Amino acid sequence: MSKKVLIISGSPRKGGNSDILCDHFMQGAEEAGNTVEKVFLHDLEIGHCMACYGCRGTKKCVQKDDMELLLDKMVNADVLVLATPVYFYSMDGMLKTMIDRTLPRYTEVRNKDVYLIATAAAGERFMHRTIDAIRGFTDCLPGAKVREEIYGEGVYQKGEVEATAAYKKAYEAGKKVS
């Protein structure tokens, strides 16, 4: 059965290593017969959460930006892919801002299969705390199941990830979506 896959690329640079892994995951998922959409966070206008709790009871943020549409996509997807380059042992700011802005409806982002992608110049063990932080978010999503973690390690320059095991792993993970 075909699934709706939503890939959220947190990379600030198109064609960067984490974005490349998103594209390769997408190729595998599409070949497996799924409907896939990739959202490049850097192209969206998403303000920071103001912790005003104006969304309490309304399920709508008081800010009028692209987050409302992205939240709709997240709620309607069957599969979420969250990808980030690692900066100072953490996720990039765009992905963290997006996560914070799910507050009005995060409990509706339920029963998702989730795939996590991280890339860094450092080795995998230095990315575990990044993935743990993203798992903190997925732990708050009712019924979410992290299916796979993909670590693009030892990459810095654009394109270096194509010569790593993570490149094939991203494609294979996409192929398994069913």
C-alpha positions as CSV (number, residue, x, y, z in Angstrom):
1,M,0.0,0.0,0.0
2,S,1.3,3.4,-1.0
3,K,2.2,5.8,1.8
4,K,2.5,9.6,2.0
5,V,6.0,10.4,2.9
6,L,7.0,13.9,4.1
7,I,10.7,14.7,4.1
8,I,11.7,17.7,6.1
9,S,15.2,18.9,5.1
10,G,16.6,21.2,7.8
11,S,19.8,22.0,5.8
12,P,20.4,25.6,5.1
13,R,22.1,24.7,1.8
14,K,20.4,22.9,-1.0
15,G,22.5,20.1,-2.2
16,G,24.3,19.9,1.1
17,N,25.1,16.5,2.5
18,S,21.9,16.0,4.6
19,D,19.8,17.3,1.7
20,I,21.5,14.8,-0.6
21,L,20.5,12.0,1.7
22,C,17.0,13.3,1.7
23,D,16.9,13.1,-2.1
24,H,18.3,9.6,-2.1
25,F,15.8,8.5,0.5
26,M,13.1,10.1,-1.7
27,Q,14.3,8.2,-4.8
28,G,14.0,4.9,-2.9
29,A,10.6,5.7,-1.5
30,E,9.2,6.7,-4.8
31,E,10.6,3.6,-6.5
32,A,8.8,1.6,-3.8
33,G,5.5,3.2,-5.0
34,N,5.1,5.9,-2.3
35,T,4.0,9.5,-2.7
36,V,6.8,11.7,-1.5
37,E,7.1,15.4,-0.8
38,K,10.3,17.1,0.3
39,V,10.1,20.4,2.2
40,F,13.2,22.5,2.4
41,L,12.8,24.5,5.6
42,H,15.1,27.2,4.5
43,D,12.6,28.2,1.8
44,L,9.8,28.7,4.3
45,E,9.0,31.6,6.6
46,I,8.7,30.1,10.1
47,G,9.1,32.4,13.1
48,H,10.3,31.3,16.5
49,C,7.8,30.1,19.0
50,M,7.0,33.0,21.3
51,A,5.7,30.8,24.2
52,C,2.6,33.0,24.3
53,Y,0.3,30.0,24.4
54,G,-2.2,31.7,22.2
55,C,-2.6,28.3,20.6
56,R,-4.0,26.8,23.8
57,G,-7.5,25.7,23.0
58,T,-7.5,27.0,19.5
59,K,-4.8,24.7,17.9
60,K,-3.8,27.7,15.9
61,C,-0.6,29.7,16.3
62,V,-1.1,33.5,16.5
63,Q,1.7,33.9,14.0
64,K,0.7,33.8,10.3
65,D,3.5,32.2,8.4
66,D,4.3,28.9,6.6
67,M,4.1,26.7,9.7
68,E,0.3,26.2,9.5
69,L,0.6,24.6,6.1
70,L,3.6,22.5,7.1
71,L,1.7,21.3,10.2
72,D,-1.2,20.2,7.9
73,K,1.3,18.2,5.9
74,M,2.8,16.6,9.0
75,V,-0.6,15.6,10.3
76,N,-1.6,14.1,6.9
77,A,1.7,12.2,6.2
78,D,2.1,8.5,7.0
79,V,5.9,8.8,7.2
80,L,8.1,11.6,8.4
81,V,11.8,12.0,7.6
82,L,13.6,14.6,9.7
83,A,17.1,15.6,8.4
84,T,19.7,17.9,9.7
85,P,23.3,18.8,9.5
86,V,25.0,18.7,12.9
87,Y,26.2,22.1,14.2
88,F,28.1,22.2,17.5
89,Y,26.8,18.7,18.3
90,S,23.1,19.7,17.8
91,M,20.5,20.0,15.1
92,D,20.5,23.1,13.0
93,G,18.3,26.1,14.1
94,M,15.7,25.7,11.3
95,L,14.8,22.2,12.4
96,K,14.6,23.2,16.1
97,T,12.4,26.2,15.3
98,M,10.1,24.0,13.2
99,I,9.9,21.4,16.1
100,D,9.0,24.2,18.6
101,R,6.3,25.5,16.3
102,T,4.5,22.2,16.2
103,L,3.1,23.0,19.7
104,P,-0.5,23.9,18.5
105,R,-1.0,20.5,17.0
106,Y,1.8,18.1,17.8
107,T,-0.6,15.6,19.4
108,E,-2.3,15.3,16.0
109,V,1.1,14.2,14.4
110,R,0.3,10.7,15.5
111,N,1.1,7.1,14.4
112,K,4.0,8.1,12.1
113,D,6.9,6.0,11.0
114,V,9.9,8.3,11.4
115,Y,13.3,8.2,9.8
116,L,16.1,10.4,11.1
117,I,19.1,11.7,9.1
118,A,22.1,13.5,10.4
119,T,25.4,14.5,8.8
120,A,28.6,15.9,10.3
121,A,32.3,16.2,9.8
122,A,32.7,14.2,13.0
123,G,32.0,10.5,13.5
124,E,28.7,8.8,14.3
125,R,29.3,8.8,18.1
126,F,29.4,12.6,18.1
127,M,26.0,12.8,16.4
128,H,24.2,10.6,19.0
129,R,23.2,13.6,21.1
130,T,21.8,15.3,18.0
131,I,19.6,12.3,17.3
132,D,18.7,12.0,20.9
133,A,17.4,15.6,20.8
134,I,15.3,14.8,17.7
135,R,14.0,11.7,19.5
136,G,12.9,13.9,22.3
137,F,10.5,15.4,19.8
138,T,9.4,12.1,18.3
139,D,8.8,10.8,21.8
140,C,6.1,13.5,22.2
141,L,4.3,12.4,19.0
142,P,1.6,9.8,20.0
143,G,2.4,6.4,18.4
144,A,5.5,7.6,16.5
145,K,8.0,4.9,15.8
146,V,11.6,5.7,14.8
147,R,12.3,3.1,12.1
148,E,15.9,4.1,11.2
149,E,18.7,6.5,12.0
150,I,21.0,7.4,9.2
151,Y,24.4,8.9,10.1
152,G,26.4,10.6,7.3
153,E,29.7,10.8,9.2
154,G,33.0,12.3,8.2
155,V,31.5,14.7,5.6
156,Y,32.0,18.4,5.4
157,Q,32.1,19.6,1.8
158,K,28.9,19.4,-0.4
159,G,28.7,16.0,-2.0
160,E,31.1,14.1,0.2
161,V,28.2,12.0,1.6
162,E,27.8,10.3,-1.8
163,A,31.0,8.3,-1.0
164,T,29.8,7.0,2.3
165,A,27.7,4.0,3.5
166,A,25.0,6.5,4.5
167,Y,24.2,7.3,0.9
168,K,23.2,3.7,0.1
169,K,21.5,3.4,3.5
170,A,19.3,6.4,2.8
171,Y,18.2,4.9,-0.5
172,E,17.6,1.4,1.0
173,A,15.6,3.0,3.9
174,G,13.4,4.7,1.4
175,K,12.8,1.5,-0.5
176,K,11.6,-0.2,2.7
177,V,8.8,2.3,3.2
178,S,5.6,0.4,2.5
